[in-house]
Amino acid sequence: MTHRKIPGATLGAATAATTSATPPEDDLSPQVTRRPRPGRWLAVLAAALFAVWLACTVIVNPNLHWDIVAKYQFDGVILKGLGVTIQLTLVSMALGIVIGVLVAVMQLSDSPVLRLTAGAYTWFFRGTPLLVQLIFWFNLALLFPVISIGVPFDGPKLISWQCNQVITGFVAALLGLSINEGAYMAEIVRAGTQSVDPGQREAGASIGMSNRQILSRIILPQAMRVIIPPFGNQFISMLKTTSLVSVIAGADLMTVSQHLYLANFEVVALLLVASLWYLVLTTIASIGQHAVERRYSPGAAPPLGRRVLANLVPGRDRKGAAA
C-alpha cells in the first residue's frame, strides 16, 4: 500500500518541531546569578559587633557620669551658651554672605584694581588660620588702643571709643567668623555665577537691563543650584566652628561648658553635653539643607501646599500651569 505525503501535514510537523526546538522568549532572557560575597557579610558582622561593644563600653563605663550629663543637658547656663552659639552662627553667616557676594562681584569686575583687591582679601583670610584671626581681633587694642572717627593722620577726632570696651569677646568672635566666612562665600558665589551660561547675561543686556538687574534677576537665581549645596556645608561647619571662640571667652556653648567642667572637674560629662547639642544643631541644619537642595534641584516637585491645593480644588493645577 502506497502512502502519499501530505504537504500541509509535513509543513505543520516541521513548524511544530521548530516551535518545540525554539525556547520561549522568557527562557532567552539572561539569568543573573549573584555571586556569594562572604567578605561583605563578615564586614557587616564585624562592624555590628564593634558598634555594640563600643556602645556597651561607653554606657556602662563607671568613669562616665551619666547623671551629670542628664543634670546639665538642659541647665540654664548651657542653654544660654547654646543661644549664643546659634546667634553667632546666624549673624556670622548673614554677614559672610553679604561680604561674599560683594567680593565675588569685585572678582568678576572689569576693573583690575577691584579684582586685585578681592583676590588679596580671599588669599589672606583663606590662607591664615581662623584661630589666629580670632585671637587677633580679640587683642586689637594692643594695636589700636583707641578707635576714633575724624580727620586721618592725627587730625581732629569727632568721636572716639576705648577699643577694649568696643571689641568684646562676642564682637571679636563675630568679626573673626564673618570676615573669614566672607572669603569662602566669595569663592562659592563666584563659582556659582560663572556656571551660568554667558549668553544669559548677553540676553539681559540686549533688552536694556543694567548690570545690577542682570545679576539680581538672571545670574543669581540660576546660580543658586550651584551655590546652595556648598552653602549648606558652610552653615553646618559654622555651627561647629563657633566652638573656637572659647579661646577668647565668647560665651558660646563650648565656653560655658569649659567653665563648668573647670569648676566641678567633670570634663568628659560636660564635653558630652556640648557634643550632644552640636549633634542636634547639625542634624536640624542637615535636614534643612536637603529640603532646600530638593527645592532648587532640576525637575523638583512643587511645594507640598500647592500639591495639596491642587488635589482639593479641581482645575487649580491647570490654572497654575497656564499662569
Helices and strands as residue ranges (DSSP letters): H 7-21, H 25-28, H 38-59, H 66-72, H 76-107, H 112-127, H 130-138, G 140-142, E 146-150, E 157-162, H 163-166, H 169-194, H 198-206, H 211-214, I 215-219, H 220-241, G 242-248, H 253-264, H 267-296, H 304-312, H 316-322
